[in-house]
Amino acid sequence: QVQLVESGGGSEQAGGSLRLSCAASGFTFSSYCMGWFRQAPGKEREAVASKDSDWSTVYSDSVKGRFTVSRDDAKKTQYLQMNNLEPEDTGMYFCAAALRCDWFESHGYWGQGTQVTVSS
C-alpha cells in the first residue's frame, strides 16, 4: 500500500534551519508530482512547494527564496530544506503525492505530518 512518512520536524529558533524528509513507498515515485503542505493552528492547510516528475518546481510566495524542495527518485524520497525560518512557518508539515500537481486535494496520497515549531 501507499505510504508517505515524514521526518525531520522539530523546534528551531527564528533564523535557523530544518530539513524535512518524506520517504515514499507503494507507487511509482518517479512518475508523481511531490508536494509539501502545511497547516498552522486555526488555519487552513496551504501549499508550500511542489516538484513535478519533470522536476519543474513551484513555491508559495511566503517561502520563496528560503525553502528548497528536492527529490531523489532512486531513494523515493523528497526533501524540504527550510532556511531562515520565521515564526509564521510554524505548523504541521505534510508530504503529498499525486499524478498531477493539481490533483493533490482530489486524488493525492498524504503522509501523517511532522510538526515544525519556530520561536522568535
OpenMM code with the backbone's topology and positions (N, CA, C; nanometers):
from openmm import Vec3, app, unit

residues = "GLN VAL GLN LEU VAL GLU SER GLY GLY GLY SER GLU GLN ALA GLY GLY SER LEU ARG LEU SER CYS ALA ALA SER GLY PHE THR PHE SER SER TYR CYS MET GLY TRP PHE ARG GLN ALA PRO GLY LYS GLU ARG GLU ALA VAL ALA SER LYS ASP SER ASP TRP SER THR VAL TYR SER ASP SER VAL LYS GLY ARG PHE THR VAL SER ARG ASP ASP ALA LYS LYS THR GLN TYR LEU GLN MET ASN ASN LEU GLU PRO GLU ASP THR GLY MET TYR PHE CYS ALA ALA ALA LEU ARG CYS ASP TRP PHE GLU SER HIS GLY TYR TRP GLY GLN GLY THR GLN VAL THR VAL SER SER".split()
positions = [
    Vec3(0.0828, -0.1176, 0.0000),
    Vec3(0.0000, 0.0000, 0.0000),
    Vec3(0.0877, 0.1246, 0.0000),
    Vec3(0.0265, 0.2359, -0.0357),
    Vec3(0.0994, 0.3612, -0.0432),
    Vec3(0.1319, 0.4109, 0.0972),
    Vec3(0.2560, 0.4514, 0.1139),
    Vec3(0.2980, 0.5110, 0.2401),
    Vec3(0.3844, 0.6327, 0.2129),
    Vec3(0.3589, 0.7382, 0.2866),
    Vec3(0.4418, 0.8583, 0.2874),
    Vec3(0.4742, 0.8867, 0.4329),
    Vec3(0.6022, 0.8867, 0.4647),
    Vec3(0.6442, 0.9046, 0.6039),
    Vec3(0.7364, 1.0246, 0.6138),
    Vec3(0.6895, 1.1276, 0.6828),
    Vec3(0.7698, 1.2480, 0.7009),
    Vec3(0.8583, 1.2361, 0.8244),
    Vec3(0.9697, 1.3053, 0.8197),
    Vec3(1.0585, 1.3134, 0.9351),
    Vec3(1.1364, 1.4438, 0.9270),
    Vec3(1.2014, 1.4787, 1.0367),
    Vec3(1.2883, 1.5959, 1.0376),
    Vec3(1.2296, 1.7194, 1.1024),
    Vec3(1.1055, 1.7130, 1.1431),
    Vec3(1.0466, 1.8278, 1.2099),
    Vec3(1.1075, 1.8479, 1.3483),
    Vec3(1.0720, 1.9583, 1.4096),
    Vec3(1.1229, 1.9868, 1.5434),
    Vec3(1.1058, 2.1328, 1.5766),
    Vec3(1.1774, 2.1752, 1.6785),
    Vec3(1.1722, 2.3135, 1.7229),
    Vec3(1.3000, 2.3848, 1.6858),
    Vec3(1.2851, 2.5061, 1.6408),
    Vec3(1.4005, 2.5834, 1.5970),
    Vec3(1.3719, 2.7297, 1.6258),
    Vec3(1.4766, 2.8056, 1.6435),
    Vec3(1.4610, 2.9499, 1.6628),
    Vec3(1.4536, 3.0201, 1.5282),
    Vec3(1.3933, 3.1344, 1.5269),
    Vec3(1.3856, 3.2139, 1.4053),
    Vec3(1.5257, 3.2370, 1.3492),
    Vec3(1.5348, 3.2216, 1.2177),
    Vec3(1.6640, 3.2335, 1.1515),
    Vec3(1.7363, 3.1020, 1.1343),
    Vec3(1.6885, 2.9993, 1.2005),
    Vec3(1.7510, 2.8689, 1.1914),
    Vec3(1.7041, 2.7901, 1.0712),
    Vec3(1.7473, 2.6654, 1.0648),
    Vec3(1.7165, 2.5787, 0.9509),
    Vec3(1.6683, 2.4419, 0.9979),
    Vec3(1.5865, 2.3817, 0.9174),
    Vec3(1.5431, 2.2428, 0.9351),
    Vec3(1.5337, 2.1778, 0.7981),
    Vec3(1.5521, 2.0482, 0.7947),
    Vec3(1.5369, 1.9737, 0.6701),
    Vec3(1.4369, 1.8623, 0.6925),
    Vec3(1.3294, 1.8663, 0.6177),
    Vec3(1.2273, 1.7625, 0.6251),
    Vec3(1.2530, 1.6585, 0.5171),
    Vec3(1.2197, 1.5345, 0.5482),
    Vec3(1.2279, 1.4256, 0.4517),
    Vec3(1.0931, 1.3567, 0.4428),
    Vec3(1.0681, 1.2995, 0.3291),
    Vec3(0.9458, 1.2222, 0.3080),
    Vec3(0.9830, 1.0965, 0.2319),
    Vec3(0.9752, 0.9834, 0.2989),
    Vec3(1.0060, 0.8542, 0.2372),
    Vec3(0.8778, 0.7935, 0.1816),
    Vec3(0.8821, 0.7559, 0.0544),
    Vec3(0.7621, 0.7070, -0.0134),
    Vec3(0.7760, 0.5597, -0.0499),
    Vec3(0.6638, 0.4917, -0.0541),
    Vec3(0.6609, 0.3524, -0.0999),
    Vec3(0.5212, 0.3196, -0.1502),
    Vec3(0.5148, 0.2149, -0.2324),
    Vec3(0.3849, 0.1679, -0.2776),
    Vec3(0.3321, 0.2292, -0.4057),
    Vec3(0.4118, 0.3138, -0.4712),
    Vec3(0.3717, 0.3705, -0.6001),
    Vec3(0.4980, 0.4073, -0.6779),
    Vec3(0.4802, 0.4390, -0.8050),
    Vec3(0.5941, 0.4709, -0.8921),
    Vec3(0.6357, 0.6152, -0.8670),
    Vec3(0.7240, 0.6328, -0.7710),
    Vec3(0.7616, 0.7657, -0.7212),
    Vec3(0.8008, 0.8595, -0.8341),
    Vec3(0.8814, 0.8123, -0.9263),
    Vec3(0.9367, 0.8998, -1.0300),
    Vec3(0.8295, 0.9572, -1.1223),
    Vec3(0.7120, 0.8973, -1.1243),
    Vec3(0.6046, 0.9431, -1.2129),
    Vec3(0.5115, 1.0437, -1.1462),
    Vec3(0.5335, 1.0688, -1.0200),
    Vec3(0.4415, 1.1501, -0.9429),
    Vec3(0.4953, 1.2896, -0.9158),
    Vec3(0.4012, 1.3837, -0.9072),
    Vec3(0.4312, 1.5155, -0.8537),
    Vec3(0.4331, 1.5034, -0.7011),
    Vec3(0.5377, 1.5561, -0.6403),
    Vec3(0.5511, 1.5511, -0.4945),
    Vec3(0.5372, 1.6917, -0.4378),
    Vec3(0.4673, 1.7009, -0.3273),
    Vec3(0.4444, 1.8320, -0.2706),
    Vec3(0.4587, 1.8354, -0.1203),
    Vec3(0.4771, 1.9565, -0.0707),
    Vec3(0.4770, 1.9834, 0.0723),
    Vec3(0.3656, 2.0843, 0.1023),
    Vec3(0.2926, 2.0538, 0.2081),
    Vec3(0.1854, 2.1418, 0.2546),
    Vec3(0.2051, 2.1666, 0.4030),
    Vec3(0.1408, 2.2688, 0.4550),
    Vec3(0.1489, 2.2937, 0.5990),
    Vec3(0.0163, 2.3475, 0.6491),
    Vec3(-0.0053, 2.3237, 0.7772),
    Vec3(-0.1260, 2.3743, 0.8406),
    Vec3(-0.0904, 2.4294, 0.9784),
    Vec3(-0.1146, 2.5566, 0.9943),
    Vec3(-0.0919, 2.6212, 1.1226),
    Vec3(-0.2181, 2.6088, 1.2079),
    Vec3(-0.2040, 2.6158, 1.3392),
    Vec3(-0.3219, 2.6052, 1.4259),
    Vec3(-0.4278, 2.7088, 1.3892),
    Vec3(-0.5498, 2.6617, 1.3705),
    Vec3(-0.6599, 2.7511, 1.3399),
    Vec3(-0.6641, 2.8004, 1.1972),
    Vec3(-0.5761, 2.7492, 1.1132),
    Vec3(-0.5726, 2.7940, 0.9737),
    Vec3(-0.5925, 2.6776, 0.8796),
    Vec3(-0.6250, 2.7093, 0.7556),
    Vec3(-0.6413, 2.6054, 0.6548),
    Vec3(-0.5050, 2.5566, 0.6064),
    Vec3(-0.5057, 2.4357, 0.5576),
    Vec3(-0.3836, 2.3810, 0.5003),
    Vec3(-0.3465, 2.4597, 0.3734),
    Vec3(-0.2190, 2.4853, 0.3562),
    Vec3(-0.1731, 2.5607, 0.2402),
    Vec3(-0.0559, 2.4895, 0.1739),
    Vec3(-0.0455, 2.5117, 0.0441),
    Vec3(0.0651, 2.4541, -0.0317),
    Vec3(0.1923, 2.5318, -0.0022),
    Vec3(0.3004, 2.4600, 0.0120),
    Vec3(0.4314, 2.5207, 0.0371),
    Vec3(0.5191, 2.5120, -0.0874),
    Vec3(0.5328, 2.3920, -0.1411),
    Vec3(0.6179, 2.3719, -0.2577),
    Vec3(0.5829, 2.2396, -0.3228),
    Vec3(0.6138, 2.2298, -0.4501),
    Vec3(0.5945, 2.1030, -0.5200),
    Vec3(0.7023, 2.0862, -0.6254),
    Vec3(0.7321, 1.9611, -0.6529),
    Vec3(0.8306, 1.9297, -0.7558),
    Vec3(0.7740, 1.8171, -0.8400),
    Vec3(0.7521, 1.8450, -0.9656),
    Vec3(0.6864, 1.7510, -1.0551),
    Vec3(0.7845, 1.6445, -1.1010),
    Vec3(0.7317, 1.5449, -1.1716),
    Vec3(0.8144, 1.4363, -1.2220),
    Vec3(0.9179, 1.4863, -1.3230),
    Vec3(0.8891, 1.6021, -1.3858),
    Vec3(0.9881, 1.6592, -1.4789),
    Vec3(1.0798, 1.7578, -1.4074),
    Vec3(1.0678, 1.7606, -1.2753),
    Vec3(1.1488, 1.8426, -1.1851),
    Vec3(1.1150, 1.9909, -1.1925),
    Vec3(1.0057, 2.0261, -1.2578),
    Vec3(0.9607, 2.1647, -1.2505),
    Vec3(0.9125, 2.1908, -1.1082),
    Vec3(0.9356, 2.3104, -1.0603),
    Vec3(0.9156, 2.3408, -0.9185),
    Vec3(0.8302, 2.4644, -0.9003),
    Vec3(0.7464, 2.4607, -0.7982),
    Vec3(0.6629, 2.5749, -0.7626),
    Vec3(0.6760, 2.5989, -0.6126),
    Vec3(0.6876, 2.7242, -0.5746),
    Vec3(0.6935, 2.7621, -0.4337),
    Vec3(0.5846, 2.8636, -0.4025),
    Vec3(0.5355, 2.8597, -0.2813),
    Vec3(0.4458, 2.9664, -0.2381),
    Vec3(0.5285, 3.0934, -0.2183),
    Vec3(0.4650, 3.2057, -0.2322),
    Vec3(0.5370, 3.3321, -0.2180),
    Vec3(0.5978, 3.3469, -0.0793),
    Vec3(0.5338, 3.2894, 0.0206),
    Vec3(0.5802, 3.3078, 0.1582),
    Vec3(0.7111, 3.2357, 0.1877),
    Vec3(0.7467, 3.1369, 0.1065),
    Vec3(0.8696, 3.0607, 0.1342),
    Vec3(0.9739, 3.0764, 0.0245),
    Vec3(0.9365, 3.1435, -0.0837),
    Vec3(1.0285, 3.1576, -0.1969),
    Vec3(1.1575, 3.2253, -0.1517),
    Vec3(1.2697, 3.1664, -0.1888),
    Vec3(1.3988, 3.2212, -0.1505),
    Vec3(1.4505, 3.1695, -0.0174),
    Vec3(1.3654, 3.1031, 0.0587),
    Vec3(1.4077, 3.0488, 0.1883),
    Vec3(1.4025, 2.8963, 0.1908),
    Vec3(1.3047, 2.8387, 0.1233),
    Vec3(1.2866, 2.6935, 0.1218),
    Vec3(1.3292, 2.6368, -0.0140),
    Vec3(1.3809, 2.5144, -0.0112),
    Vec3(1.4175, 2.4449, -0.1341),
    Vec3(1.3620, 2.3035, -0.1297),
    Vec3(1.2849, 2.2690, -0.2309),
    Vec3(1.2310, 2.1342, -0.2404),
    Vec3(1.3184, 2.0539, -0.3361),
    Vec3(1.3420, 1.9291, -0.3023),
    Vec3(1.4212, 1.8415, -0.3892),
    Vec3(1.3666, 1.6996, -0.3783),
    Vec3(1.4092, 1.6174, -0.4687),
    Vec3(1.3650, 1.4793, -0.4682),
    Vec3(1.4778, 1.3897, -0.5175),
    Vec3(1.4795, 1.2699, -0.4647),
    Vec3(1.5754, 1.1675, -0.5068),
    Vec3(1.4912, 1.0492, -0.5531),
    Vec3(1.4752, 1.0376, -0.6841),
    Vec3(1.3874, 0.9325, -0.7355),
    Vec3(1.4417, 0.7928, -0.7060),
    Vec3(1.5721, 0.7774, -0.7007),
    Vec3(1.6309, 0.6461, -0.6714),
    Vec3(1.5991, 0.6041, -0.5276),
    Vec3(1.5965, 0.7009, -0.4364),
    Vec3(1.5661, 0.6709, -0.2965),
    Vec3(1.4181, 0.6850, -0.2647),
    Vec3(1.3394, 0.7295, -0.3622),
    Vec3(1.1960, 0.7506, -0.3413),
    Vec3(1.1724, 0.8413, -0.2211),
    Vec3(1.2436, 0.9505, -0.2205),
    Vec3(1.2381, 1.0429, -0.1080),
    Vec3(1.2361, 1.1860, -0.1589),
    Vec3(1.1545, 1.2692, -0.0961),
    Vec3(1.1619, 1.4108, -0.1255),
    Vec3(1.2025, 1.4843, 0.0017),
    Vec3(1.2557, 1.6035, -0.0191),
    Vec3(1.3094, 1.6809, 0.0918),
    Vec3(1.2564, 1.8236, 0.0851),
    Vec3(1.2595, 1.8866, 0.2000),
    Vec3(1.2307, 2.0294, 0.2062),
    Vec3(1.3338, 2.0933, 0.2979),
    Vec3(1.4267, 2.1657, 0.2365),
    Vec3(1.5270, 2.2385, 0.3133),
    Vec3(1.4679, 2.3748, 0.3474),
    Vec3(1.4588, 2.4018, 0.4757),
    Vec3(1.3972, 2.5268, 0.5217),
    Vec3(1.5023, 2.6116, 0.5916),
    Vec3(1.5339, 2.7235, 0.5323),
    Vec3(1.6335, 2.8147, 0.5886),
    Vec3(1.5674, 2.9444, 0.6320),
    Vec3(1.6387, 3.0178, 0.7149),
    Vec3(1.5892, 3.1475, 0.7621),
    Vec3(1.4442, 3.1352, 0.8105),
    Vec3(1.4219, 3.0400, 0.8971),
    Vec3(1.2870, 3.0128, 0.9453),
    Vec3(1.2288, 3.1314, 1.0196),
    Vec3(1.0973, 3.1448, 1.0062),
    Vec3(1.0238, 3.2516, 1.0717),
    Vec3(0.9151, 3.1899, 1.1590),
    Vec3(0.8731, 3.2590, 1.2643),
    Vec3(0.7642, 3.2042, 1.3486),
    Vec3(0.6398, 3.1686, 1.2684),
    Vec3(0.6167, 3.2414, 1.1592),
    Vec3(0.4997, 3.2134, 1.0743),
    Vec3(0.5112, 3.0797, 1.0009),
    Vec3(0.6282, 3.0189, 1.0041),
    Vec3(0.6463, 2.8873, 0.9413),
    Vec3(0.5997, 2.7742, 1.0330),
    Vec3(0.5634, 2.8059, 1.1540),
    Vec3(0.5170, 2.7048, 1.2487),
    Vec3(0.3915, 2.6356, 1.1969),
    Vec3(0.3909, 2.5025, 1.2094),
    Vec3(0.2738, 2.4268, 1.1675),
    Vec3(0.3066, 2.2807, 1.1475),
    Vec3(0.2052, 2.2056, 1.1120),
    Vec3(0.2246, 2.0655, 1.0752),
    Vec3(0.2523, 2.0611, 0.9261),
    Vec3(0.3601, 1.9957, 0.8903),
    Vec3(0.4013, 1.9854, 0.7512),
    Vec3(0.3688, 1.8462, 0.6984),
    Vec3(0.3026, 1.8451, 0.5843),
    Vec3(0.2580, 1.7212, 0.5229),
    Vec3(0.3251, 1.7004, 0.3879),
    Vec3(0.3598, 1.5777, 0.3624),
    Vec3(0.4087, 1.5354, 0.2326),
    Vec3(0.2903, 1.4804, 0.1540),
    Vec3(0.2876, 1.5071, 0.0245),
    Vec3(0.1789, 1.4573, -0.0589),
    Vec3(0.2323, 1.4147, -0.1950),
    Vec3(0.1595, 1.3229, -0.2569),
    Vec3(0.1959, 1.2734, -0.3891),
    Vec3(0.0711, 1.2649, -0.4755),
    Vec3(0.0852, 1.3005, -0.6015),
    Vec3(-0.0260, 1.2908, -0.6959),
    Vec3(0.0297, 1.2777, -0.8365),
    Vec3(-0.0468, 1.2181, -0.9245),
    Vec3(-0.0014, 1.2020, -1.0620),
    Vec3(0.0126, 1.3370, -1.1319),
    Vec3(-0.0684, 1.4322, -1.0918),
    Vec3(-0.0573, 1.5698, -1.1429),
    Vec3(-0.0505, 1.6648, -1.0248),
    Vec3(0.0198, 1.7737, -1.0428),
    Vec3(0.0397, 1.8679, -0.9318),
    Vec3(-0.0885, 1.9391, -0.8910),
    Vec3(-0.1901, 1.9365, -0.9742),
    Vec3(-0.3171, 1.9988, -0.9357),
    Vec3(-0.4173, 1.8945, -0.8865),
    Vec3(-0.3684, 1.7749, -0.8567),
    Vec3(-0.4559, 1.6676, -0.8112),
    Vec3(-0.4353, 1.6312, -0.6639),
    Vec3(-0.3537, 1.7067, -0.5908),
    Vec3(-0.3246, 1.6673, -0.4526),
    Vec3(-0.4525, 1.6548, -0.3697),
    Vec3(-0.5373, 1.7563, -0.3762),
    Vec3(-0.6556, 1.7567, -0.2896),
    Vec3(-0.7556, 1.6499, -0.3310),
    Vec3(-0.7679, 1.6258, -0.4608),
    Vec3(-0.8732, 1.5355, -0.5084),
    Vec3(-0.8287, 1.3902, -0.5177),
    Vec3(-0.7013, 1.3677, -0.5545),
    Vec3(-0.6562, 1.2314, -0.5812),
    Vec3(-0.5203, 1.2013, -0.5183),
    Vec3(-0.4801, 1.2802, -0.4224),
    Vec3(-0.3455, 1.2649, -0.3696),
    Vec3(-0.3340, 1.1664, -0.2558),
    Vec3(-0.2109, 1.1238, -0.2350),
    Vec3(-0.1744, 1.0458, -0.1175),
    Vec3(-0.1084, 1.1420, -0.0184),
    Vec3(-0.1307, 1.1159, 0.1109),
    Vec3(-0.0830, 1.2088, 0.2134),
    Vec3(-0.0128, 1.1351, 0.3255),
    Vec3(0.0895, 1.2001, 0.3792),
    Vec3(0.1538, 1.1485, 0.4976),
    Vec3(0.0820, 1.1967, 0.6226),
    Vec3(0.1341, 1.1537, 0.7367),
    Vec3(0.0729, 1.1883, 0.8651),
    Vec3(0.1181, 1.3242, 0.9163),
    Vec3(0.2263, 1.3736, 0.8633),
    Vec3(0.2722, 1.5061, 0.9025),
    Vec3(0.3845, 1.5034, 1.0036),
    Vec3(0.4607, 1.6112, 1.0045),
    Vec3(0.5656, 1.6313, 1.1039),
    Vec3(0.5573, 1.7764, 1.1508),
    Vec3(0.5698, 1.7962, 1.2804),
    Vec3(0.5491, 1.9281, 1.3394),
    Vec3(0.6759, 2.0126, 1.3312),
    Vec3(0.6581, 2.1364, 1.2902),
    Vec3(0.7661, 2.2356, 1.2895),
    Vec3(0.7221, 2.3524, 1.3770),
    Vec3(0.8065, 2.3865, 1.4724),
    Vec3(0.7768, 2.4985, 1.5614),
    Vec3(0.8946, 2.5957, 1.5596),
    Vec3(0.8665, 2.7197, 1.5256),
    Vec3(0.9710, 2.8217, 1.5177),
    Vec3(0.9409, 2.9290, 1.6212),
    Vec3(1.0362, 2.9512, 1.7083),
    Vec3(1.0186, 3.0512, 1.8130),
    Vec3(1.0961, 3.1781, 1.7796),
    Vec3(1.0432, 3.2879, 1.8253),
    Vec3(1.1067, 3.4173, 1.7954),
    Vec3(1.2146, 3.4509, 1.8976),
] * unit.nanometer
topology = app.Topology()
chain = topology.addChain("A")
for resn in residues:
    res = topology.addResidue(resn, chain)
    for name in ("N", "CA", "C"):
        topology.addAtom(name, app.Element.getBySymbol(name[0]), res)
